[in-house]
Structures are given as structure tokens and as C-alpha cells.
Amino acid sequence: MRSPFKAPKHITSAFGRWLLLVALGLALLQLYFLVSIAVMAWLPTASTTFERSEALRIWQHKHNLPWRQTWVDYSNISDHLKRAVIVSEDDGFTYHDGVDWDALEKAWLKNQQTPTKVVGGSTITQQLAKNLFLSGERTLLRKAQEFLLTHMLEGLLTKRRILEIYLNHVEWGEGVFGAEAASRHYFRKSAAQLTPYEAARLAVMLPRPKYFEKLPNSTYLTQRAQVIAGRLGRAKLP
């Protein structure tokens, strides 16, 4: 006699097929990410998931799309800006494997002391992974995918290429993406011509670019930029 607690065979068989389809879908998704990242080693990335979502948001809100973005090669971006971004966002960029576990631990401890989570601890590579492929939702599954994408980026691309892609796609204001667009928007010059202080100001804006775009005379922005500018010599470039 069949046990009353045993599921019918057709149900377990259907569940097994469902699991197989889910596993196959996840595997194909990871293959897509791998191929996409491998192509980035040679070709400029056209757009990111975050850029596309921002373009849609701006269009729905304003019914037009004021967009500033121009890809420039690594050699055409001021070393001051590269150093400033590393100092401000990820001072261990050239040393870690994509995840700075010490920074994550410090961020977690700080966030336990405040009712609102204000410290991220994400590295440049993690930020790039999120911008390239992921939505803005905060779930454990999305975080796990972020870690996997981070290791794909680190495994398939050089640090120099990661920084180049990051600087060409990071947001610096409403519809302002990339170092070249930001340099021309705020300082009326190319990204190659930025001074140490100008580079530091752009770096300080990164966590809240749209906020600081509206507050160009922010005391915090000015003072923090002076601090970052004074630390540029500490940053090691890839």
C-alpha cells in the first residue's frame, strides 16, 4: 500500500522538471553574463541597465531626454580623476579581488548604529557589476548575483579595463554619465584636462550625484574635495 505521506509520482516528476528548467535558465543567464563581459574586454559597452532605467525615468518625467555621455579611452581620462575616484570610492582597488571584505565589515558595523543604512562598502568592481546588469532592488538573491558578476569582471577583465568602463558609465548628474560628459558639464573642459581639485570634486559627488548637482556650493563638497585632492598621491593606478 502506498504511504499517505508520499507525493504522487506525477507531482514529483513535474517538480523535478520545474527545478531542471530553473537550473537551466540560471545557467543560461550566467553564460549570457560571461559572454557579455568577455566582449567588454575589446569593445566599448553601449549602455548599462542603470542607464536604460534612468533614460526611461527621465523620459517619463520630462517627455524629453537631455542626455550627456561620450566614451573616451583610458588614456584620455585625467590621472587625477582616476586617483580621486580610487581614493574616494575604493582605496584598495588595485589590491583586492573585487570585494573588499574589511570595508564590508566596517560598513555593516556602521549601519548597525544608525536607523537608516547609509554606508555601502561596495568596491568599484561591485558598483560596475550593479550598473551593468542589475536592478536597484535590495535582496539576498540580487546581492549573490552581484558577487558572482564581480568575480566574472575581475576574472575576465584587467583592473585598467574595469576602471575605464566604470569611468565611462558612472552617473554624475541628471542624464550625465561618464567622465567626459561630467567634465564638460561642470567645468567646460575635457576629462583629460581636469585639475586635481576638479577631479576630487567629481569623485566626491559619486555617491549622490543628482543631489550634489543641485548644490554646487555645498560646504561638504568643497571641504571633502580638498581632502581627497590632498590624498591623490596615495592612490595606485592600474
BALOBA-1460 file (C-alpha; in Angstrom, 3 decimals):
// residues 238
<rec num="1" residu="m" x="0.000" y="0.000" z="0.000"/>
<rec num="2" residu="r" x="1.308" y="3.456" z="-0.934"/>
<rec num="3" residu="s" x="2.245" y="5.673" z="2.012"/>
<rec num="4" residu="p" x="-0.270" y="8.510" z="2.529"/>
<rec num="5" residu="f" x="2.685" y="10.865" z="3.074"/>
<rec num="6" residu="k" x="4.353" y="10.116" z="-0.236"/>
<rec num="7" residu="a" x="3.618" y="12.559" z="-3.061"/>
<rec num="8" residu="p" x="2.159" y="11.101" z="-6.239"/>
<rec num="9" residu="k" x="4.774" y="10.238" z="-8.837"/>
<rec num="10" residu="h" x="3.429" y="12.695" z="-11.425"/>
<rec num="11" residu="i" x="3.763" y="15.557" z="-8.927"/>
<rec num="12" residu="t" x="7.379" y="14.778" z="-8.017"/>
<rec num="13" residu="s" x="8.168" y="14.316" z="-11.703"/>
<rec num="14" residu="a" x="6.660" y="17.716" z="-12.567"/>
<rec num="15" residu="f" x="8.535" y="19.364" z="-9.700"/>
<rec num="16" residu="g" x="11.778" y="17.786" z="-10.897"/>
<rec num="17" residu="r" x="11.224" y="19.114" z="-14.413"/>
<rec num="18" residu="w" x="10.475" y="22.563" z="-12.992"/>
<rec num="19" residu="l" x="13.714" y="22.526" z="-10.986"/>
<rec num="20" residu="l" x="15.625" y="21.433" z="-14.079"/>
<rec num="21" residu="l" x="14.155" y="24.287" z="-16.121"/>
<rec num="22" residu="v" x="15.014" y="26.806" z="-13.390"/>
<rec num="23" residu="a" x="18.580" y="25.488" z="-13.192"/>
<rec num="24" residu="l" x="18.911" y="25.621" z="-16.982"/>
<rec num="25" residu="g" x="17.576" y="29.181" z="-17.051"/>
<rec num="26" residu="l" x="20.036" y="30.293" z="-14.380"/>
<rec num="27" residu="a" x="22.913" y="28.605" z="-16.208"/>
<rec num="28" residu="l" x="21.987" y="30.322" z="-19.482"/>
<rec num="29" residu="l" x="21.750" y="33.667" z="-17.670"/>
<rec num="30" residu="q" x="25.258" y="33.232" z="-16.256"/>
<rec num="31" residu="l" x="26.519" y="32.259" z="-19.716"/>
<rec num="32" residu="y" x="24.988" y="35.457" z="-21.107"/>
<rec num="33" residu="f" x="26.768" y="37.492" z="-18.429"/>
<rec num="34" residu="l" x="30.075" y="35.724" z="-19.140"/>
<rec num="35" residu="v" x="29.892" y="36.334" z="-22.886"/>
<rec num="36" residu="s" x="28.823" y="39.960" z="-22.384"/>
<rec num="37" residu="i" x="31.748" y="40.628" z="-20.057"/>
<rec num="38" residu="a" x="34.211" y="38.845" z="-22.350"/>
<rec num="39" residu="v" x="33.145" y="41.134" z="-25.218"/>
<rec num="40" residu="m" x="33.795" y="44.155" z="-22.975"/>
<rec num="41" residu="a" x="37.488" y="43.312" z="-23.000"/>
<rec num="42" residu="w" x="37.615" y="44.520" z="-26.610"/>
<rec num="43" residu="l" x="34.612" y="46.734" z="-27.320"/>
<rec num="44" residu="p" x="33.080" y="49.747" z="-25.525"/>
<rec num="45" residu="t" x="29.854" y="48.919" z="-23.714"/>
<rec num="46" residu="a" x="26.895" y="50.606" z="-25.410"/>
<rec num="47" residu="s" x="24.745" y="51.150" z="-22.322"/>
<rec num="48" residu="t" x="24.093" y="49.732" z="-18.874"/>
<rec num="49" residu="t" x="20.935" y="48.506" z="-17.179"/>
<rec num="50" residu="f" x="21.060" y="51.511" z="-14.861"/>
<rec num="51" residu="e" x="21.450" y="53.955" z="-17.759"/>
<rec num="52" residu="r" x="18.467" y="52.463" z="-19.565"/>
<rec num="53" residu="s" x="16.298" y="52.661" z="-16.452"/>
<rec num="54" residu="e" x="17.360" y="56.282" z="-15.887"/>
<rec num="55" residu="a" x="16.655" y="57.177" z="-19.512"/>
<rec num="56" residu="l" x="13.144" y="55.746" z="-19.160"/>
<rec num="57" residu="r" x="12.567" y="57.593" z="-15.877"/>
<rec num="58" residu="i" x="13.738" y="60.932" z="-17.310"/>
<rec num="59" residu="w" x="11.645" y="60.494" z="-20.455"/>
<rec num="60" residu="q" x="8.512" y="59.660" z="-18.469"/>
<rec num="61" residu="h" x="9.064" y="62.645" z="-16.179"/>
<rec num="62" residu="k" x="10.167" y="65.295" z="-18.695"/>
<rec num="63" residu="h" x="8.916" y="63.910" z="-22.029"/>
<rec num="64" residu="n" x="12.354" y="64.578" z="-23.500"/>
<rec num="65" residu="l" x="15.772" y="63.085" z="-22.901"/>
<rec num="66" residu="p" x="18.601" y="65.519" z="-22.098"/>
<rec num="67" residu="w" x="21.485" y="63.037" z="-22.142"/>
<rec num="68" residu="r" x="25.219" y="63.671" z="-21.983"/>
<rec num="69" residu="q" x="27.631" y="60.786" z="-22.497"/>
<rec num="70" residu="t" x="30.745" y="60.274" z="-24.611"/>
<rec num="71" residu="w" x="33.078" y="57.296" z="-24.406"/>
<rec num="72" residu="v" x="36.753" y="58.212" z="-24.057"/>
<rec num="73" residu="d" x="39.713" y="55.867" z="-23.807"/>
<rec num="74" residu="y" x="41.584" y="55.320" z="-20.557"/>
<rec num="75" residu="s" x="44.494" y="57.458" z="-21.781"/>
<rec num="76" residu="n" x="42.129" y="60.400" z="-22.371"/>
<rec num="77" residu="i" x="40.928" y="60.499" z="-18.770"/>
<rec num="78" residu="s" x="42.981" y="62.559" z="-16.334"/>
<rec num="79" residu="d" x="45.086" y="60.501" z="-13.934"/>
<rec num="80" residu="h" x="43.889" y="62.964" z="-11.288"/>
<rec num="81" residu="l" x="40.330" y="61.708" z="-11.770"/>
<rec num="82" residu="k" x="41.372" y="58.057" z="-11.725"/>
<rec num="83" residu="r" x="43.262" y="58.604" z="-8.479"/>
<rec num="84" residu="a" x="40.477" y="60.692" z="-6.933"/>
<rec num="85" residu="v" x="37.837" y="58.053" z="-7.648"/>
<rec num="86" residu="i" x="40.034" y="55.303" z="-6.218"/>
<rec num="87" residu="v" x="40.787" y="57.332" z="-3.073"/>
<rec num="88" residu="s" x="37.151" y="58.310" z="-2.572"/>
<rec num="89" residu="e" x="35.350" y="55.110" z="-3.597"/>
<rec num="90" residu="d" x="37.725" y="52.163" z="-3.268"/>
<rec num="91" residu="d" x="41.242" y="52.752" z="-1.976"/>
<rec num="92" residu="g" x="42.093" y="49.051" z="-2.215"/>
<rec num="93" residu="f" x="41.001" y="48.763" z="-5.849"/>
<rec num="94" residu="t" x="44.332" y="47.594" z="-7.253"/>
<rec num="95" residu="y" x="44.871" y="45.054" z="-4.461"/>
<rec num="96" residu="h" x="41.616" y="43.187" z="-3.775"/>
<rec num="97" residu="d" x="39.862" y="40.583" z="-5.932"/>
<rec num="98" residu="g" x="36.752" y="42.681" z="-6.461"/>
<rec num="99" residu="v" x="35.320" y="42.539" z="-2.948"/>
<rec num="100" residu="d" x="36.844" y="44.422" z="-0.018"/>
<rec num="101" residu="w" x="35.747" y="42.282" z="2.915"/>
<rec num="102" residu="d" x="37.237" y="44.644" z="5.509"/>
<rec num="103" residu="a" x="35.282" y="47.569" z="4.047"/>
<rec num="104" residu="l" x="32.097" y="45.485" z="4.013"/>
<rec num="105" residu="e" x="32.563" y="44.593" z="7.674"/>
<rec num="106" residu="k" x="33.152" y="48.242" z="8.625"/>
<rec num="107" residu="a" x="30.097" y="49.315" z="6.623"/>
<rec num="108" residu="w" x="27.963" y="46.669" z="8.326"/>
<rec num="109" residu="l" x="29.099" y="47.775" z="11.783"/>
<rec num="110" residu="k" x="28.398" y="51.442" z="10.999"/>
<rec num="111" residu="n" x="24.976" y="50.616" z="9.628"/>
<rec num="112" residu="q" x="24.050" y="48.798" z="12.837"/>
<rec num="113" residu="q" x="24.477" y="52.086" z="14.683"/>
<rec num="114" residu="t" x="22.017" y="54.060" z="12.528"/>
<rec num="115" residu="p" x="18.306" y="53.526" z="11.782"/>
<rec num="116" residu="t" x="18.907" y="54.174" z="8.075"/>
<rec num="117" residu="k" x="21.539" y="52.228" z="6.146"/>
<rec num="118" residu="v" x="23.945" y="54.881" z="4.905"/>
<rec num="119" residu="v" x="27.245" y="53.076" z="4.290"/>
<rec num="120" residu="g" x="27.593" y="50.706" z="1.347"/>
<rec num="121" residu="g" x="31.129" y="49.355" z="1.301"/>
<rec num="122" residu="s" x="30.883" y="48.374" z="-2.376"/>
<rec num="123" residu="t" x="34.054" y="48.375" z="-4.456"/>
<rec num="124" residu="i" x="34.414" y="49.942" z="-7.887"/>
<rec num="125" residu="t" x="34.009" y="46.492" z="-9.459"/>
<rec num="126" residu="q" x="30.852" y="45.785" z="-7.460"/>
<rec num="127" residu="q" x="29.389" y="49.150" z="-8.438"/>
<rec num="128" residu="l" x="30.164" y="48.393" z="-12.083"/>
<rec num="129" residu="a" x="28.510" y="44.964" z="-11.821"/>
<rec num="130" residu="k" x="25.341" y="46.559" z="-10.434"/>
<rec num="131" residu="n" x="25.264" y="49.330" z="-13.026"/>
<rec num="132" residu="l" x="25.900" y="46.992" z="-15.954"/>
<rec num="133" residu="f" x="23.400" y="44.245" z="-15.262"/>
<rec num="134" residu="l" x="21.269" y="44.555" z="-12.126"/>
<rec num="135" residu="s" x="18.157" y="46.338" z="-10.926"/>
<rec num="136" residu="g" x="18.103" y="48.625" z="-7.916"/>
<rec num="137" residu="e" x="16.205" y="46.217" z="-5.662"/>
<rec num="138" residu="r" x="17.935" y="45.026" z="-2.499"/>
<rec num="139" residu="t" x="17.514" y="41.292" z="-2.000"/>
<rec num="140" residu="l" x="19.823" y="38.471" z="-0.988"/>
<rec num="141" residu="l" x="19.441" y="36.897" z="-4.434"/>
<rec num="142" residu="r" x="20.470" y="40.113" z="-6.173"/>
<rec num="143" residu="k" x="23.420" y="40.513" z="-3.803"/>
<rec num="144" residu="a" x="24.546" y="36.958" z="-4.568"/>
<rec num="145" residu="q" x="24.351" y="37.697" z="-8.301"/>
<rec num="146" residu="e" x="26.343" y="40.892" z="-7.721"/>
<rec num="147" residu="f" x="29.156" y="38.929" z="-6.064"/>
<rec num="148" residu="l" x="29.183" y="36.418" z="-8.925"/>
<rec num="149" residu="l" x="29.272" y="39.181" z="-11.544"/>
<rec num="150" residu="t" x="32.049" y="40.916" z="-9.630"/>
<rec num="151" residu="h" x="34.234" y="37.827" z="-9.831"/>
<rec num="152" residu="m" x="33.413" y="37.417" z="-13.527"/>
<rec num="153" residu="l" x="34.540" y="41.002" z="-14.167"/>
<rec num="154" residu="e" x="37.733" y="40.519" z="-12.183"/>
<rec num="155" residu="g" x="38.447" y="37.205" z="-13.886"/>
<rec num="156" residu="l" x="37.865" y="38.326" z="-17.467"/>
<rec num="157" residu="l" x="38.954" y="41.980" z="-17.446"/>
<rec num="158" residu="t" x="42.060" y="43.804" z="-16.285"/>
<rec num="159" residu="k" x="41.833" y="46.351" z="-13.480"/>
<rec num="160" residu="r" x="42.633" y="49.038" z="-16.029"/>
<rec num="161" residu="r" x="39.716" y="47.983" z="-18.242"/>
<rec num="162" residu="i" x="37.340" y="47.771" z="-15.267"/>
<rec num="163" residu="l" x="38.235" y="51.325" z="-14.242"/>
<rec num="164" residu="e" x="37.931" y="52.545" z="-17.841"/>
<rec num="165" residu="i" x="34.414" y="51.118" z="-18.227"/>
<rec num="166" residu="y" x="33.400" y="52.391" z="-14.790"/>
<rec num="167" residu="l" x="34.550" y="55.945" z="-15.500"/>
<rec num="168" residu="n" x="32.705" y="55.983" z="-18.824"/>
<rec num="169" residu="h" x="29.379" y="54.813" z="-17.395"/>
<rec num="170" residu="v" x="29.112" y="56.062" z="-13.818"/>
<rec num="171" residu="e" x="26.399" y="58.648" z="-13.138"/>
<rec num="172" residu="w" x="27.460" y="62.245" z="-12.415"/>
<rec num="173" residu="g" x="24.102" y="64.023" z="-12.526"/>
<rec num="174" residu="e" x="20.666" y="64.003" z="-14.137"/>
<rec num="175" residu="g" x="21.352" y="62.441" z="-17.536"/>
<rec num="176" residu="v" x="25.106" y="62.984" z="-17.107"/>
<rec num="177" residu="f" x="27.097" y="59.774" z="-17.479"/>
<rec num="178" residu="g" x="30.817" y="59.218" z="-17.769"/>
<rec num="179" residu="a" x="33.930" y="61.270" z="-17.092"/>
<rec num="180" residu="e" x="33.915" y="63.190" z="-20.373"/>
<rec num="181" residu="a" x="30.303" y="64.332" z="-20.047"/>
<rec num="182" residu="a" x="30.804" y="65.256" z="-16.380"/>
<rec num="183" residu="s" x="33.956" y="67.258" z="-17.111"/>
<rec num="184" residu="r" x="32.259" y="69.257" z="-19.844"/>
<rec num="185" residu="h" x="29.034" y="69.684" z="-17.857"/>
<rec num="186" residu="y" x="30.676" y="71.021" z="-14.689"/>
<rec num="187" residu="f" x="33.989" y="72.512" z="-15.869"/>
<rec num="188" residu="r" x="33.621" y="73.105" z="-19.633"/>
<rec num="189" residu="k" x="36.723" y="71.061" z="-20.416"/>
<rec num="190" residu="s" x="37.640" y="67.521" z="-21.442"/>
<rec num="191" residu="a" x="38.234" y="64.727" z="-18.942"/>
<rec num="192" residu="a" x="41.924" y="64.796" z="-19.868"/>
<rec num="193" residu="q" x="42.284" y="68.399" z="-18.655"/>
<rec num="194" residu="l" x="40.889" y="68.111" z="-15.122"/>
<rec num="195" residu="t" x="42.928" y="69.614" z="-12.289"/>
<rec num="196" residu="p" x="43.435" y="67.687" z="-9.022"/>
<rec num="197" residu="y" x="40.743" y="69.722" z="-7.247"/>
<rec num="198" residu="e" x="38.228" y="69.411" z="-10.093"/>
<rec num="199" residu="a" x="38.822" y="65.669" z="-10.205"/>
<rec num="200" residu="a" x="38.341" y="65.448" z="-6.448"/>
<rec num="201" residu="r" x="35.022" y="67.324" z="-6.646"/>
<rec num="202" residu="l" x="33.725" y="64.878" z="-9.232"/>
<rec num="203" residu="a" x="34.840" y="61.927" z="-7.116"/>
<rec num="204" residu="v" x="33.106" y="63.254" z="-4.009"/>
<rec num="205" residu="m" x="29.859" y="63.602" z="-5.983"/>
<rec num="206" residu="l" x="29.680" y="59.924" z="-6.910"/>
<rec num="207" residu="p" x="27.604" y="58.530" z="-4.035"/>
<rec num="208" residu="r" x="24.894" y="61.209" z="-4.566"/>
<rec num="209" residu="p" x="25.475" y="62.825" z="-7.972"/>
<rec num="210" residu="k" x="21.996" y="64.272" z="-8.549"/>
<rec num="211" residu="y" x="21.965" y="65.725" z="-5.020"/>
<rec num="212" residu="f" x="25.322" y="67.478" z="-5.388"/>
<rec num="213" residu="e" x="24.482" y="68.652" z="-8.911"/>
<rec num="214" residu="k" x="21.811" y="70.846" z="-7.321"/>
<rec num="215" residu="l" x="24.172" y="72.051" z="-4.555"/>
<rec num="216" residu="p" x="27.373" y="73.199" z="-6.303"/>
<rec num="217" residu="n" x="28.243" y="75.477" z="-3.363"/>
<rec num="218" residu="s" x="27.911" y="72.716" z="-0.766"/>
<rec num="219" residu="t" x="30.393" y="73.222" z="2.082"/>
<rec num="220" residu="y" x="30.762" y="69.470" z="2.478"/>
<rec num="221" residu="l" x="31.517" y="69.030" z="-1.228"/>
<rec num="222" residu="t" x="34.179" y="71.745" z="-1.162"/>
<rec num="223" residu="q" x="35.871" y="70.595" z="2.037"/>
<rec num="224" residu="r" x="35.765" y="66.902" z="1.190"/>
<rec num="225" residu="a" x="37.176" y="67.617" z="-2.284"/>
<rec num="226" residu="q" x="40.107" y="69.434" z="-0.690"/>
<rec num="227" residu="v" x="40.794" y="66.393" z="1.490"/>
<rec num="228" residu="i" x="40.616" y="63.985" z="-1.464"/>
<rec num="229" residu="a" x="42.836" y="66.245" z="-3.592"/>
<rec num="230" residu="g" x="45.461" y="66.126" z="-0.858"/>
<rec num="231" residu="r" x="45.457" y="62.322" z="-0.887"/>
<rec num="232" residu="l" x="45.824" y="61.698" z="-4.619"/>
<rec num="233" residu="g" x="49.449" y="60.680" z="-4.254"/>
<rec num="234" residu="r" x="48.415" y="57.667" z="-2.183"/>
<rec num="235" residu="a" x="46.391" y="56.056" z="-4.956"/>
<rec num="236" residu="k" x="47.999" y="53.374" z="-7.103"/>
<rec num="237" residu="l" x="46.772" y="53.281" z="-10.692"/>
<rec num="238" residu="p" x="46.269" y="50.016" z="-12.598"/>
